[in-house]
Amino acid sequence: MPWRAPREYGRAVPRPALLLALLAFALPAGVAQAATKSVSLGVPAASAKKFNGLGADVNAFFPSRITIHRGDKVRFLPVGFHDVDLPASGASAAGLISQGAAIAGATDAAGAPYWFNGMPDLQYTASLMTRSWGKTVSYDGSREMRSGLQPLGQNVKALTVRFPKSGTFAYFCNVHPGMKGQVRVVSPRSKVPSKKADAASVKKQVNAAVKTAKSLQNAGVSETTIQMGNSGPGGVEIFAFYPGERKVSVGTTLTFETSRLSLDQHTITTGPGDPLREPDSFLGKLAGSLAGAPSIDQAAIYPSDARGVVVSLNPNVHGNGFWGSGFMDSAGSTPFPKRTQVKIVAPGAYAFYCLIHPFMKTVVTAV
């Protein structure tokens, strides 16, 4: 016998399945099932070519702000060398570098003790070595959630984070101080931007970054200054020294300084070898130690000479012509300096590199 709607007070009562369907239809989008949005850690892969020809990268999350429903997820896509740190409510993001026991027995190529003996051994923060890449985790602000650093030279999978609690949550990159994103989590009945709207926000952010990168191709510096990178708003960074070569008179004191808005860290280092093409050279090994295995060579992270000392650079300093600034950045939240100086007292060509970004090079010829 065909089904007929029963009557109750003169009105038809719908079937249970029909009632559920009507209820689902009446609810706002996003209530019926959890959704997942994506955030790129760095320039989205589809837009990378726009920056490659400019020698640029962007230390930013794309989009920098995103809104989701409570219970939805965010996939953090590791397209650049960045990580994700969601601190516990009221806490700060972890620092990239932590202090260990006092350094002892560190000597230069001439066998002389380095000045930083007795200073704390500086290594990557141990908790950042615990990695969550490829996992799905939950975060409500009650305790921190960290992706951990990406292993250098290895591909990692996206980290997916579910947000079961309403609120606005800030997250950070531990590698680049000042790189920050935000997830706003709202009620399932609230409206959130569509995927199309999110894509438009990313496009706008990319276009603004490209425009900034084009404006940073040149940097005005004095005749005795070399700038490490060039930077602009939104985390845009040009990875080059300005200028790429310079001629000076013997006896000139050179000033090396970081770009004012930079969110990156650099070194300015000279000595035997090319850290990019000669990994077994003196500079190559220093740069290689920054991969963190087994540990950072302290001559890569500390300056070769005590801070504030203007070294007289010549081919024999430290037994092999080594001089380095150690880590430098423009962030006020780290102990690293923004500028340093060296005096070139012998003629010749001196190649300076960034040990963190070994493709960055400038040559200073003293005559």
N, C-alpha and C positions, 0 to 999 in steps of 0.2 A: 504494500500500500504506500503510495507516495507520501513524503513528509509534508505536513502542513503546520504552519506556525500556530502554536496555541494562543488562546486569547486570555488576556488578563486585564480586567477592568476595561474591556472593549478595545485593547490595543494588542497588536501581534508582538510576541516575545521572540527576538531573533535567536537563531541557533548559537551555541557557545562559540563555535569557530568563527562565525560571522561577527559576533560581538568583539572577539579579540582582534579581528582584522580591522574593524571600525575603530577600535581603540588605538591600535598602532598607527592607523592613518591620521588620527587626530593629534598624536604626539609630535612635538617638534623633532626636526632632524637631529640625529645623534643620540636619542634616548633609547632606541631599539637595540643598538649594538655599539660596542666600542669602536672607535676609529683610531687611525695612526697617522700622524703627520711627521714630516722629515725636516731635520735641520742639518745643514752641511757645516762641518768644522773646517772653515776656510772656503775659498772660492769654489762654487759648485763645479763639478767635473765638466759639465757642458759649456761652461764659460771660461775655462782655463786658458784657452788659446788667446783670448782677448788680452791677457796679462803677460803671457810668455814673451811676446815681442817687445814688451815694454820693460822687461827685466823686473817685473813687479809681482808682488803677492799681497794678500790682504789678511791681516790677523783679525778676523772677525767671524762671527757665526752668521750664516745665511739661512733664513732671516734672523735678524738680531732679536726680534720679539715674535712670539707666537702665542696664539690663544687656542685652547682646547677645552673640551668638556671633561668634567670630573670622571675619572675611570678610563679616559683615553690614554694613548701612548705617544711618545716622541721617539723617533729613530734618529740617533746621532750618527751621521755618516762621516767616517774618517778620511776625508779627501786631502787633507794637509797634515803636517806634523803638529797636531794639537791633541788635547785631551779634554775631558769634561769633569768638573768638580762641582757637585751640588752639596754645599756645606749644610750642616745641621742648622736649624733656626737660631739666629743670634751668633753663629760662629763665622769664622773667616775661612777662605780657601787656603789650602796647604801651600807652603812655599816650595819652590822647585828644589832648593838646596837646603840641606840640613848640616849642622855642625857635629863633628865626631871628636875623637880623642886628639890630643895634641900631636902635631906633626913632628917627626924626629928622623934625623939621618938623611934629609933631602939635600943632595949636592948637585952642582952644575957640572958642565963638561970638563971644567978645570979641576974638579974635586973640591971646590969651595962650598961651604954650606950656604944654602939659600936663606934669605932673611926671614922667610915664613916658617922656619922651624920653631916650634913652640906655639904656633897659631893652630886653631881648630882645623882638623881635616874636613874638607868640604866635599860632600857627595850628594847624589840625588836622594831626595827624601824617600825613605824605605817604603812608606805606605803607597807611594806612587808606582812601586814595582809590582803591586798586587793588581792584576788586570781583570777587567770585567768585559772586555770586548767580545762581541758575539753572543752575549747573554741578554736575557730579559729580566729586569729587576723592577722593584717598586720603590717609590720615594714619596714620603709625606712630610718631610722636614724634621722628623724626630731624630734622625741620625744622618751622618753624611753618606753620600754615594759618589764614588769616584770610578772613572773608567780605568785609571792608571795610564802611564805613559805608553805610547806605541813602541814596540820593539823596532829599532832601526833596521831597515832593509827587509822587513817582513810586512806582508799584507794582513790587515786585521779586518774583521767583520764589524758591522754596525752594532752599536749598543742601543738597546731598546729600553726605555724607561716608562713605566706606568705611573700615572699621577692619580691616586685615589682620594686626594683631599683638595678642596677648593683653596685658592690662595694665589699669590704671585711669588714665584720662586726664581731667584737669580742663580745663574751658574757661571763658571769661570774656566779659563784655560790656565793650568798651572805653569805652562811653558812660557806664556806671554803675558806678563803682568799688565792688567788693564783691559784684556780681552774678555768681554762679558756678554752674556745673553740673558733672556728672560722668558719664562713660561708662565702664562696667566691661565689658571685653571678655574673654570666657571661651572655653574649648575648645568645639568643636562638640559634644562629648559631654556637656558640662555642662548642667544645667537652667537655663533662664532664665524670668523671669516671662512669663506669657501676655499677649496684647493686652488681655484682660479685666482681668488684674491690674494692668497699666500704667494702664488707664483708671480703675480704682478708686483708684490712687495720685494721679492727676491730680485726680479728684473730691475726694478728701480734702484735697489741697493748696488747691484752689479754695475749698472750704467754710471752711477755717481762715483763708484770706485775707479772705473776706467777713466773717467774725466779727470779725477784727481791724479791718477798715475801719469797721465799725459802731461800734466802741469808740473810734475816733479822730475822731469828728465834732466834738468839742469839745476845746479845749486851754486849760489854765489858765496864764495869763501875767500878769505884773505890769502895773500901769497905765501903765508907760512902756516896755513891751516889745511888739514884734510878732514873732510866730514865722512863719517861712517854711515852709509846709507842715506836715504832721503825719505821723509815720511810726511803724511798728511792726515786729515781727519778720517775717521772710520777704519783705522788700522791699516791704511795703505802704506806700503813700504817698497822702495826701490832698493834692490840688493846690489849696490855698487859703491865704490869709494869715489869721492869727488875731491879733486880730479883723479883720473885713472893713472896719471903720470905727472911728475913735477920735477923741475930742475931748480936746485938751490945752491947757494955758496957754502963751502965748508965752514963750519961754525954756526950754521943756522939752527935755531931751536924751533922744532916743528910742534904744533899743537894738533892733537887728534881729538875730535869730539863727536858725540853721538847726535843724531838728528833729534830735534826738540820733541816731536810728537811720536817718536818711535815706540812701539810696543815690543821690540825685539832686543836681543842681547847680541853683542859683537865683541870681538877682540881685535887688537891691532898688534901683529906679531911678525918679527923678522928673525931669520936664522937659517941654518942649513936645510935645504930641501923644499919641495913643493907639496903642501899637505893634500892637494887634490890629486896630483899625478904620481906622487912618490910616497905611498903609505908607509914604507919602511924607513923613511928619512927621519931626522930628528923632529921636524915640524909635523911630518906625517903621523908619527907615533903620538905626539901630543894631541893632535886633532882626533885620532882614532880613539884615544882614551875617553873622549867625551861621549862615546857611545855607551859608556857606563859599564863596560865589561873588561876586566874584572872590577876596575875602579878608575875614577878620574885621576889623572896625573896632576898633582897640585901646581905644577909649573904652567899648566894650561889655564887654570881658573884664578890663581893668584898672579899679581904682577911679578915680573922677574926681579924687580927691585922695590924696596919699601916705598909705599905711597908718598907722594910729595917730593921724591928724589928725582931730579932731572939727570938722567944718565947720559954720559958722553959715549955715543954709539960709534963703534969701530969694528972691524972684522974679528977682533980678539976678545971682545967683551964676553964674559962668562965662558971663556975658553973656545967658543965657536961662533961668536957673533950673534948670540941669541939675546933678544930683548922682546919683552911682551907686556901688554897692558893688563892681562887677566881679563875677566868678564867686565864688560861695561854696558850700561843701559841708561835710559832717561827716566826710569821709574823712581818715584820717591819712596816706594815700598821695599826696595832692596838696598843692600849696603854697597852696591857696585857704583863706581864713579861715572860721571858723565864726560869727563875729559882727562887727558894726560898729555905729557910732553916728553920729548927726547931731543938731545942736541947731537947733531951729526958732526963729528970731528975728524973724519977721514974721508978722502975722496972715494968715489965708487958708486955703483948702482945697488940700491937696497930695495928688495922686494918685500912688501908688507902684505900679510894675509889676515883674514878673519878665520880663526880656527873653528868657529862654529859653522860658518858658511865658507868653506875653503875656496869656492869659485870667486869670491870677492878678493880682488888684488889691486894694489897700486905700487908703482915703481918710482922711487925717489932717487934721482941722480945728483950727487954732490960733486961740485967742481971747484 
